[in-house]
Amino acid sequence: MARQFQLSEKEGEAATAFVREQIALLAEKQRAECPDCAKALKRKKKPSYCHLHICGPYTGAIGGGVQYLFTPTSLGTSCTVRCFGVEKDITDYKSW
C-alpha cells in the first residue's frame, strides 16, 4: 500500500520560494567559481554562461538537488525541504 503526502497551498508557496532562493544562490556561487562563465561575462554582450551553468546550478546528470522530507506524527505530518544541503521546515503548524 502506497502512502501519499501532499503540501498545502501555503506550504507549497513556502517550498517554492525557498528552492528558488537556494538555486539562485548556488548558481551565482558556481558561476563565480567557473572560469568559462567569467570569460563569457567579460565579453560585455548579453549575459551568457558556460554549458553547465546556462540554466542554473549544475547538479549532475539526474539532478537530485531538492528533496522533500515528510515526517508523519500523531498530530500531523511535518515537511522539511532540503535544497542542495540546506534545510528548511515549511510545515504549516497552524493548520494542525
N, C-alpha and C positions, 0 to 999 in steps of 0.2 A: 504494500500500500504506500503510495507516494504522499508526502506531506507538502502542502503548498503554503508559502509565506508571501504576503503582499505588503507593500508600503502604502500608507495612507497618502493622501494628496500632499499634506504638509510635510511628511517625511520624504516623499519623492522630490519635492522642491528643494528641501534642505540637502538631500543627497546630490542632486544635480548641481547646485551652487558650489558645494564642497569639491566635487570632482572637477568641475570647470576651473576652479581656483587652483587646485593642485596641478592640473595638467598645464595651465599657463605658467606656473612657477617652474615646473620641471622642464618645460620646453625652452624657456628662456635660459635656464641653467645649462642645458645641453647645448643650445645654440652658442652660448658664450664660450663654452669649452671646445667647440668644434672649429678647427682651422678652416675647413671648407665653407662653413657658414660665415665666418669672419671675412673671408675673401669676397663672398657674394655681397655682403652688406657694405663693403668698402667701395663697390662699383658705383654707388650713388644713384643708381637707377631704382626702379621699384624694388621693394624688399624681396629678396629671394633667399632660399636656404638650400642646403645640400639635399640629396635624395632621401636621406634618413630623417631629416627634420622638417620637411616641407609641410606635412600635415599635423605636426605636433611632436610630442616626445616619442622617442624610439623605445618600444617595449618588447622587441623580439618578434619572431615570426607569428606567434599565436596571441600576442597581446598579453592579457592577464594582469594588467596594471591596476584593475579595480576589482575589489571583492566586496560582497555583501554578506555580513555575518549575522545570522539570526539566532537568538538565544531564547527558546521558549521557557517561560516560568509559570508558576501557578497564578500569577497576577496578570500576565500578558506576555507578549513577545517583544524583546528589545532588539534593536537593529543597530549595528555598527558598520560603517563604510570604511574600508581600508583602500587607500589610493596611493600606490607607489610607496608603501610602508608607513604612511601617515594615517592614523585612525581618528574617526570622529563618531561619537554616539549621536545618531539622528532620531532616536526614539521620541515619540510624542507622548510623554508620560501623563499629560493632562487627559488624554483620551482613555486611560485605563480606568 
